[in-house]
Amino acid sequence: MGVKVAKDIPSHYYDYEHFSIIQFIKETDAYNEDGTKIDLKGQKIRKQSGQYKVDTRGAS
């Protein structure tokens, strides 16, 4: 049994991306860009069905 590779593999240039889309699958803590935990007074980001757009300025 062998692996079959798609004949046409689409290329993607991540250097042209301006944001990412993230979705939380479980409750989580929040951290800033240097890895320091953000104090949300005991609350966590809830699991949700929506998506967040994140760029260098933070979630929007």
C-alpha positions in Angstrom: 0.0 0.0 0.0 1.5 3.3 -1.0 0.8 7.0 -0.5 -0.9 8.9 -3.3 0.1 12.5 -3.6 -2.2 15.1 -5.2 -1.0 15.9 -8.6 -1.6 19.7 -8.2 -0.5 20.9 -4.8 -1.6 24.5 -4.3 1.1 26.9 -3.2 0.5 29.3 -0.3 2.7 32.4 0.5 2.4 33.1 4.2 4.4 36.3 3.8 1.4 37.8 2.1 -1.0 37.0 5.0 -2.1 39.9 7.3 -4.0 37.9 9.9 -4.9 34.4 11.1 -8.2 32.9 12.1 -8.4 31.1 15.4 -11.1 29.2 17.2 -11.0 28.0 20.8 -12.0 24.3 21.4 -11.9 24.6 25.2 -11.7 27.3 27.8 -8.2 28.9 27.9 -6.1 31.6 29.6 -5.1 34.6 27.6 -1.4 35.7 27.2 0.1 38.8 25.6 2.8 38.8 22.9 5.7 38.3 25.3 4.0 35.3 27.0 2.8 37.0 30.1 -0.6 35.7 31.3 -3.2 38.4 31.1 -5.2 38.8 34.4 -8.8 38.3 33.6 -9.8 38.2 37.3 -10.3 34.5 37.3 -12.2 34.3 34.0 -11.0 32.4 31.0 -11.8 32.7 27.3 -14.8 30.4 26.7 -15.1 27.7 24.2 -17.2 29.1 21.4 -18.4 28.2 17.9 -17.2 31.5 16.4 -13.8 32.5 15.1 -11.4 35.3 16.0 -9.4 37.3 13.5 -5.9 37.9 15.0 -3.2 40.1 13.6 -0.2 41.9 15.1 -2.5 44.3 16.9 -4.5 41.5 18.7 -7.9 39.9 18.3 -10.6 41.7 16.4 
